[in-house]
Amino acid sequence: MEEMIEYILQFGDLNKQQIRLISDKATEITLSKDDYFVEAGKLFNEIVFVSEGVLRIYYYNKDGEEITKYFADEKHLFSNPYKDEPLTEYLQAITDCKLIIITQKNWEELSNTILNWDSILNKILQKGIVEKMDRRSSLVSENATTRYLTFLEKFPNLVNHVPLSYIASYLGITQQSLSRIRKNIS
């Protein structure tokens, strides 16, 4: 819980009572490697903070191939932007994970109770949007080697924890191409 509070405090000040309220509204869960947090077709209305581990967000394309859309690694907050709509992706633990969950109802209660909560949330969302755009923009504008090098820069801790097939899928290349790239740059 402390990791999430420290994360939130980067974006605004909270007093001890507000911190206690946030802690009371949150629940910590653990997922084992390969467990699903949410599967496609299910509702996902919670706000999630990854305190340990890595999740991957993926879907199946029209040819039935798994496409890794995103990685949610430690010290990241995320939610479903399409509330009350079934998810089209799968959220799966790549490693053992500790997640802190706040229900939508509790999140709204925090928003109604903590005076500067919306300001803090807006700063968190802005940071998340910038990170996501930064991470994804290189995937469309760079060659495969540069995309991999950018991946290493953006996700320095993931390369040793994530199967190469997931990284290749995220980068939009085959696993064989990724192996060649890794061989050529080492």
C-alpha positions in Angstrom: 0.0 0.0 0.0 2.9 2.3 0.8 4.1 2.2 -2.9 0.7 3.4 -4.1 0.6 6.2 -1.5 4.1 7.3 -2.5 3.1 7.3 -6.1 0.0 9.4 -5.5 2.0 11.9 -3.4 4.1 12.7 -6.4 1.1 14.5 -7.8 -0.3 16.3 -4.8 -0.4 16.7 -1.1 -2.5 14.6 1.2 -2.9 14.7 4.9 -2.8 11.6 7.2 -6.6 11.3 7.4 -6.8 11.4 3.5 -4.0 8.8 3.3 -5.8 6.5 5.8 -9.1 6.9 3.8 -7.3 5.9 0.6 -5.8 2.9 2.3 -9.2 1.9 3.8 -10.8 2.0 0.3 -8.1 -0.1 -1.3 -7.7 -3.9 -1.4 -4.4 -5.7 -2.0 -4.5 -8.9 -4.1 -1.8 -11.2 -5.4 -1.7 -13.0 -8.8 0.5 -15.9 -9.6 2.4 -15.9 -12.9 0.1 -16.6 -15.8 -3.1 -15.9 -13.8 -5.6 -13.7 -15.5 -6.7 -10.5 -13.7 -9.5 -9.9 -16.3 -10.5 -11.8 -19.4 -12.0 -10.5 -22.6 -15.8 -10.2 -22.4 -15.8 -9.4 -18.7 -16.4 -6.0 -17.0 -13.4 -4.2 -15.6 -14.3 -1.1 -13.6 -11.6 -1.0 -11.0 -8.6 1.2 -10.7 -5.4 -0.9 -10.3 -2.0 0.0 -9.0 0.8 -2.5 -9.8 3.0 -2.6 -6.7 5.0 -5.6 -7.7 5.3 -7.6 -11.0 4.2 -7.1 -14.6 0.9 -7.5 -16.3 0.4 -7.7 -20.1 -2.6 -6.5 -21.9 -3.3 -8.5 -25.1 -5.9 -9.5 -27.6 -6.4 -11.9 -30.5 -6.3 -10.5 -34.0 -8.6 -11.8 -36.8 -6.1 -14.6 -37.6 -6.2 -15.8 -34.0 -2.7 -14.5 -33.1 -2.0 -13.0 -29.7 -1.1 -9.4 -30.0 0.5 -7.7 -26.9 -0.9 -4.2 -26.7 0.8 -3.0 -23.5 2.7 -3.9 -20.4 1.7 -2.6 -17.0 4.8 -2.7 -14.8 5.5 -1.7 -11.2 4.4 1.6 -10.0 1.8 2.2 -12.6 -1.9 3.0 -12.1 -4.4 1.9 -14.8 -8.1 1.4 -15.4 -10.5 0.7 -18.2 -11.4 4.0 -20.0 -14.6 2.4 -21.2 -16.5 1.9 -17.9 -19.3 -0.6 -17.9 -18.3 -2.1 -21.3 -16.9 -5.6 -21.5 -13.2 -5.7 -22.1 -11.9 -6.7 -25.5 -8.5 -7.6 -24.1 -7.0 -10.0 -21.6 -5.0 -8.8 -18.6 -2.6 -11.5 -17.5 0.2 -11.6 -14.9 3.5 -12.3 -16.6 5.2 -12.5 -13.2 3.9 -13.0 -9.7 2.1 -9.7 -9.0 0.8 -7.6 -6.1 -2.0 -5.3 -7.1 -3.8 -2.7 -5.2 -7.4 -2.4 -6.3 -9.9 0.4 -5.7 -13.5 -0.1 -6.9 -15.1 2.5 -9.0 -17.6 3.3 -6.2 -14.7 3.8 -3.7 -12.8 5.9 -6.3 -15.8 8.2 -6.7 -16.1 8.4 -2.9 -12.5 9.5 -2.7 -13.2 12.1 -5.4 -16.2 13.4 -3.4 -14.3 13.4 -0.1 -10.7 14.5 -0.8 -10.7 18.2 -1.9 -7.9 18.0 -4.4 -8.4 14.4 -5.6 -9.5 15.4 -9.1 -6.4 17.6 -9.5 -4.2 14.7 -8.4 -6.1 12.3 -10.7 -5.7 14.7 -13.7 -1.9 14.9 -13.2 -1.7 11.1 -13.0 -3.8 10.7 -16.2 -1.7 13.3 -18.0 1.5 11.5 -17.1 0.0 8.2 -18.2 -1.2 9.5 -21.5 2.2 11.0 -22.2 4.0 7.8 -21.3 1.6 5.7 -23.4 2.0 8.0 -26.4 5.7 8.0 -26.0 5.9 4.3 -25.8 3.6 3.6 -28.7 4.8 6.4 -31.1 8.1 4.6 -31.7 6.3 1.5 -32.8 4.9 3.1 -35.9 7.8 5.4 -36.9 11.0 3.3 -36.3 12.6 0.2 -37.8 12.6 -3.0 -35.8 16.1 -2.6 -34.2 15.3 1.0 -33.1 12.0 -0.2 -31.7 13.7 -2.8 -29.7 16.3 -0.4 -28.4 13.5 2.0 -27.5 11.7 -0.8 -25.7 14.9 -1.5 -23.7 15.1 2.2 -22.8 11.4 2.5 -21.8 11.1 -0.8 -20.1 14.6 -1.5 -18.7 13.4 -4.1 -16.2 11.1 -6.1 -18.4 13.5 -7.7 -20.8 14.6 -10.2 -18.2 11.1 -10.9 -17.0 9.0 -11.1 -20.1 9.0 -13.9 -22.7 10.6 -12.9 -26.0 7.4 -13.9 -27.8 5.4 -11.2 -25.9 8.1 -8.5 -26.6 8.1 -9.5 -30.3 4.4 -9.2 -30.4 4.4 -5.8 -28.7 7.1 -4.6 -31.2 5.1 -5.9 -34.1 7.9 -8.3 -35.3 8.4 -12.1 -35.3 10.3 -13.8 -32.5 12.9 -14.9 -35.0 13.5 -11.2 -36.0 13.8 -10.2 -32.4 16.3 -13.0 -31.8 18.4 -11.7 -34.8 18.2 -8.1 -33.5 19.3 -9.2 -30.0 22.2 -11.2 -31.5 23.3 -8.2 -33.6 23.3 -5.7 -30.8 25.0 -7.7 -28.1 
